[in-house]
């Protein structure tokens, strides 16, 4: 082998090995799925005197382009679009519930979100001003925008107090009911404050909002963990725990094949979710 070839080979090893390890490697310690049960979620969610939501609506507030490997190792360097959503749970009687509150215009600029829709965020903020509670999937700017936009209003204080109650219940580390048909599932050992949310509609349709655990469907369908440059550098994350929770999602889907798993940053094609909180927005779109 010529000297040039040896140098090229050494460069390839020097560059290729770290690249593979930090960008492509999808391995994690062996991990059993977290013990969760759709049957238990149903038991917690169901109350004959308090039916679940009638329907679920969503607003797409913003978009962000990230490397595919960043959220799912091995999927490549091509940009993947992640969307910021807010979900409105409508009841036949009583105030609605919001899952996620979007983000403020300032945070959209700060975190380089594209296509920020001020109209969509205004609808989210208006809905939250009339809601009984906000259920963030994680304590991040993309989930708390509308609450911040309500400022120091009486409604904001009521929502803050309710959120404190949710967080107190989360510390027990067990699924707990927060509203008719709605169960919050804390995710210990993952990002602080992150959770899943199970929703059972009055007609029996069931949804599981996966949040940051599974930003895209490939996360749980193909067991794709984030790249190591995300989980192993800076604020480290437990890859074994991530794998355990992703396996739990697959287990729940096997237990209930009709369960719709809503990825953190994508809307399922046939999930039955309705676009826009306000019907009139559908006419203007």
C-alpha positions in Angstrom: 0.0 0.0 0.0 1.4 3.4 -1.0 2.0 6.1 1.6 -0.8 8.2 0.1 -3.3 5.3 0.5 -2.2 4.7 4.0 -2.7 8.4 4.9 -6.1 8.3 3.2 -7.1 5.2 5.1 -6.0 6.7 8.4 -8.0 9.9 7.7 -11.0 7.7 6.8 -10.8 5.9 10.1 -10.1 9.1 12.1 -13.1 10.8 10.6 -15.4 7.9 9.8 -15.3 6.1 13.2 -16.4 9.2 15.2 -19.0 10.1 12.6 -20.5 6.6 12.7 -20.5 6.6 16.6 -22.1 10.0 17.1 -24.4 10.3 14.1 -25.4 6.8 12.9 -25.1 4.4 15.8 -28.5 3.4 17.0 -27.4 1.0 19.8 -28.5 1.2 23.4 -28.1 -1.1 26.5 -30.5 -4.0 26.6 -33.8 -2.7 28.1 -37.2 -4.2 28.9 -40.2 -2.2 27.9 -41.6 0.0 30.7 -44.7 -1.8 32.1 -47.7 0.1 30.8 -51.2 -1.1 29.9 -53.9 0.4 27.7 -56.4 -1.4 30.0 -55.1 0.6 32.9 -55.3 3.8 30.9 -58.9 3.0 30.1 -59.7 2.3 33.7 -58.3 5.7 34.8 -59.8 7.6 31.9 -63.4 6.2 32.0 -66.1 7.6 34.2 -69.8 6.9 33.3 -70.8 10.3 34.7 -68.1 12.2 32.9 -67.7 11.3 29.2 -64.5 11.9 27.4 -63.9 14.5 24.7 -66.1 14.5 21.6 -63.3 15.3 19.2 -59.7 16.5 18.9 -58.6 19.5 16.8 -55.1 20.7 16.1 -53.3 23.8 15.0 -49.9 23.8 13.3 -48.1 26.8 14.7 -44.6 26.5 13.2 -42.0 24.3 11.5 -38.4 23.5 12.2 -35.9 21.7 9.9 -33.4 19.5 11.6 -31.0 16.7 10.5 -32.7 13.4 10.3 -29.9 11.8 12.4 -30.6 14.3 15.2 -33.9 12.8 16.1 -33.5 9.2 14.7 -30.0 7.9 14.3 -29.2 6.3 11.0 -31.9 8.1 9.0 -29.4 10.4 7.3 -28.3 14.0 6.9 -31.3 15.1 4.9 -33.4 17.7 6.7 -36.5 16.4 8.5 -39.3 18.8 9.1 -40.7 18.9 12.7 -43.9 20.8 13.4 -45.1 22.6 16.5 -48.7 21.6 17.3 -51.4 22.4 19.8 -54.3 20.0 20.3 -57.8 21.0 21.5 -60.0 18.4 23.2 -63.6 19.5 22.9 -66.3 18.2 25.3 -70.0 18.1 24.8 -70.3 20.0 28.0 -67.7 22.1 29.8 -64.5 23.9 28.9 -62.0 22.3 26.6 -58.5 21.0 27.4 -55.4 21.9 25.5 -52.4 19.6 24.9 -49.5 21.9 24.2 -49.8 25.7 24.0 -47.7 26.5 20.9 -44.9 29.2 21.2 -44.6 32.9 21.3 -43.4 34.9 18.3 -40.2 35.8 20.3 -39.4 32.1 20.9 -40.1 31.2 17.3 -37.4 33.7 16.3 -35.0 32.7 19.1 -35.1 29.0 18.3 -35.2 29.5 14.5 -38.7 28.1 13.8 -39.8 28.6 10.2 -43.3 29.4 8.9 -44.5 30.7 12.3 -48.3 31.3 12.0 -49.4 34.2 14.2 -53.0 33.4 13.2 -52.7 29.8 14.4 -51.0 30.9 17.6 -53.8 33.5 18.2 -56.4 30.8 17.9 -54.4 28.6 20.4 -54.1 31.5 22.9 -57.8 32.3 22.5 -58.7 28.7 23.2 -56.4 28.5 26.2 -58.1 31.7 27.6 -61.3 29.6 27.8 -59.8 26.2 28.7 -60.0 24.3 32.0 -56.3 23.2 31.7 -53.2 23.1 29.7 -51.3 19.8 29.4 -47.8 20.4 28.1 -45.9 17.3 26.8 -42.7 18.8 28.2 -41.8 22.1 29.9 -40.4 23.7 26.7 -41.1 26.9 24.9 -43.0 25.0 22.1 -45.5 23.8 24.6 -46.0 26.9 26.8 -46.4 29.8 24.4 -50.1 30.5 24.9 -49.7 30.4 28.7 -47.0 33.0 28.5 -49.1 35.1 26.2 -51.9 35.2 28.7 -49.5 37.1 31.0 -50.6 37.7 34.6 -54.3 37.3 33.8 -56.6 35.5 36.2 -56.9 32.7 33.7 -53.1 32.3 33.5 -52.9 32.0 37.3 -55.7 29.3 37.4 -53.9 27.4 34.6 -50.5 27.7 36.4 -52.1 26.4 39.6 -53.6 23.4 37.8 -50.2 22.8 36.1 -48.5 22.7 39.5 -51.0 20.0 40.6 -50.3 18.0 37.5 -46.5 18.2 38.1 -47.0 17.2 41.7 -48.9 14.1 40.6 -46.2 13.4 38.0 -43.6 13.1 40.8 -45.2 9.8 41.8 -44.2 8.4 38.5 -47.5 6.7 37.7 -50.3 7.4 35.2 -52.9 9.7 36.6 -56.2 11.1 35.3 -56.3 14.9 34.9 -59.7 15.3 33.0 -62.5 13.2 31.7 -61.0 10.7 29.2 -57.5 12.1 29.7 -54.6 10.4 31.4 -51.1 11.8 31.9 -48.2 9.3 31.8 -45.0 10.6 33.4 -41.8 9.3 31.8 -39.2 9.0 34.5 -35.5 8.9 33.4 -36.3 10.8 30.2 -36.1 14.6 29.8 -37.2 16.3 33.0 -40.9 17.0 33.0 -41.7 15.0 29.8 -44.8 12.9 29.6 -47.1 11.0 27.4 -50.9 11.7 27.2 -53.6 9.1 26.7 -57.0 10.3 25.4 -60.1 8.2 25.1 -62.9 9.9 23.2 -66.6 9.5 24.1 -67.0 7.3 21.1 -64.2 4.9 22.2 -61.4 6.2 19.9 -58.1 6.2 21.6 -55.0 8.3 21.2 -51.5 8.4 22.7 -49.6 11.6 22.3 -45.9 10.6 22.4 -44.3 14.0 22.7 -40.5 14.3 22.6 -40.1 10.5 23.1 -41.1 9.9 19.5 -40.9 13.0 17.4 -41.7 11.0 14.2 -43.2 7.6 13.7 -39.9 6.0 12.8 -38.8 6.6 16.4 -41.1 3.9 17.8 -41.9 1.8 14.6 -38.2 1.2 13.8 -36.8 1.8 17.4 -34.7 4.7 16.3 -33.1 6.6 19.1 -31.7 10.1 18.7 -28.0 10.3 17.5 -25.4 10.1 20.2 -24.3 13.7 19.6 -27.7 14.6 21.1 -27.8 12.1 23.9 -24.1 11.8 24.9 -22.8 15.3 24.7 -23.8 18.2 27.0 -27.0 17.4 28.8 -26.8 13.6 28.6 -29.8 11.3 28.2 -30.2 7.7 29.3 -30.3 5.7 26.0 -31.4 2.6 27.8 -34.4 4.5 29.3 -35.3 5.9 25.8 -35.3 2.4 24.4 -37.4 1.1 27.2 -40.1 3.7 26.6 -40.0 3.2 22.8 -40.5 -0.5 23.4 -43.4 0.4 25.6 -45.1 2.3 22.8 -44.8 -0.8 20.5 -46.2 -3.0 23.3 -49.2 -0.7 23.8 -49.9 -0.7 20.1 -49.8 -4.5 20.0 -52.2 -4.5 23.0 -54.6 -2.1 21.3 -54.1 -2.2 17.5 -56.6 0.6 17.0 -54.7 2.9 19.3 -53.5 6.0 17.3 -50.0 7.0 18.4 -49.5 10.7 17.7 -45.8 11.5 17.2 -44.5 14.6 18.9 -44.0 16.5 15.6 -46.2 14.8 13.0 -49.9 14.3 12.5 -50.9 10.7 11.5 -52.5 10.5 8.1 -55.7 8.7 9.2 -55.9 9.7 12.8 -59.3 11.5 12.7 -57.8 14.7 14.0 -59.5 17.9 12.7 -57.4 20.8 11.5 -58.0 24.3 13.0 -59.5 25.1 16.4 -62.0 27.5 14.7 -64.2 26.2 11.8 -64.0 29.6 10.1 -60.2 29.2 9.8 -61.0 26.3 7.5 -62.9 28.5 5.1 -60.0 31.1 5.0 -57.2 28.6 4.5 
